[in-house]
Amino acid sequence: MNLQNKTIWITGASSGIGEALAIELAKEKCSLILSARRKEELERVQKICLEYTTSCNIYTLDLSDIDSLDKAAEDVMNNFGPVQIMIHNGGISQRSAVAETNFSVDKRIMDVNFFSYVKLTKKILPSMIKNKEGHFVVISSVSGKFGFPLRSAYAASKHALHGFFDTLRFEEHANNIGVTIVCPGRIKTNISFHALEKDGKPHGKMDDGQEQGIAVDVCAKKIIRGVNNGKNEIYIGGKEILMVYIKRFFPGLFNWLVLKIKPT
Ligand SMILES: NC(=O)c1ccc[n+]([C@@H]2O[C@H](COP(=O)([O-])OP(=O)(O)OC[C@H]3O[C@@H](n4cnc5c(N)ncnc54)[C@H](OP(=O)(O)O)[C@@H]3O)[C@@H](O)[C@H]2O)c1
């Protein structure tokens, strides 16, 4: 899979990892469609991208409004041509314990982080199958590999992505459609500001761990390199990535360590 010159639709392109991916892919002369809710932020990113590539369009959408997404996908395909690469990136995190979290918060996180990806995928998959070409880049998390305090619905939504998109990779292998699942650790973005608390209010602050995360442009470059190298799954971050391997090979040590870490 080579991302150069491809038509790529990126959700969550108004900030953070999505924005950095858009800029790096613009440098690869890709034809981009940028989506998120905040139009003015998308226009800001679009302006930067157009310094590098000739085609960069925006389409505003709300991933929590699942019923609107069929039309969104139709509009994007009709207006901007078949999507060769879909980057499912838009998402929200969580900062609240199971015992005190309103169910509406669990539902919202599953809708934005999981069901919206499913809905958009089902809509664009037929054209990829017809063209015998396509690739899904799915931004999961290390929380897609293990549960962690204050992240119940977030971890659930990311685990669900692995089940769904690992299956899709097998099913569509013969049609030349691939899947790369990306598991970032801590990347320095505004994600903790927008993370939902128990009543659905935004957390509203930069957490210490987030502040110490790796730079977002480094993350974007690693994602692009991983996809170009045909990786099925990529881990990106600092020492927190070790936890994936500790859980796999030393589950007892993993449980002990998580209980020692102060969650933020
Ligand atoms: N930063 C990290 O440490 C980290 C670690 C692991 C995984 N991730 C994952 O990386 C992805 C990007 O996060 P980020 O760190 O770049 O955070 P971010 O800067 O907060 O970006 C989140 C993006 O998602 C969009 N979004 C949120 N809710 C949406 C909705 N209802 N409809 C449409 N778009 C929505 C936001 O756009 P609007 O607000 O304009 O809609 C924004 O563009 C997420 O899936 C996140 O889970 C991040």
The ligand as a Gaussian input file, in Angstrom:
#p B3LYP/6-31G(d) Opt

LIG

0 1
 N       -3.813000      11.682000      21.826000
 C       -3.622000      10.478000      22.306000
 O       -2.821000      10.276000      23.236000
 C       -4.360000       9.309000      21.723000
 C       -4.006000       8.032000      22.183000
 C       -4.671000       6.935000      21.664000
 C       -5.641000       7.100000      20.710000
 N       -5.968000       8.345000      20.287000
 C       -7.047000       8.449000      19.295000
 O       -6.671000       9.332000      18.262000
 C       -7.839000       9.864000      17.660000
 C       -7.662000      11.369000      17.497000
 O       -7.565000      11.974000      18.770000
 P       -6.584000      13.201000      19.091000
 O       -5.645000      12.760000      20.122000
 O       -6.069000      13.778000      17.838000
 O       -7.618000      14.179000      19.830000
 P       -8.252000      15.580000      19.420000
 O       -7.200000      16.569000      19.106000
 O       -9.250000      15.874000      20.499000
 O       -8.994000      15.256000      18.059000
 C      -10.218000      14.580000      18.025000
 C      -10.837000      14.771000      16.659000
 O      -12.069000      14.038000      16.619000
 C      -13.097000      14.905000      16.180000
 N      -14.373000      14.560000      16.799000
 C      -14.655000      14.379000      18.117000
 N      -15.956000      14.133000      18.286000
 C      -16.529000      14.173000      17.037000
 C      -17.845000      14.035000      16.553000
 N      -18.892000      13.796000      17.386000
 N      -18.063000      14.147000      15.226000
 C      -17.044000      14.402000      14.382000
 N      -15.758000      14.542000      14.778000
 C      -15.521000      14.440000      16.097000
 C      -12.664000      16.313000      16.611000
 O      -13.238000      17.297000      15.753000
 P      -14.426000      18.304000      16.126000
 O      -14.337000      18.613000      17.584000
 O      -14.160000      19.481000      15.239000
 O      -15.678000      17.567000      15.745000
 C      -11.160000      16.235000      16.372000
 O      -10.860000      16.526000      15.031000
 C       -9.023000       9.454000      18.558000
 O       -9.692000       8.364000      17.975000
 C       -8.337000       9.026000      19.832000
 O       -9.080000       8.075000      20.551000
 C       -5.353000       9.459000      20.768000

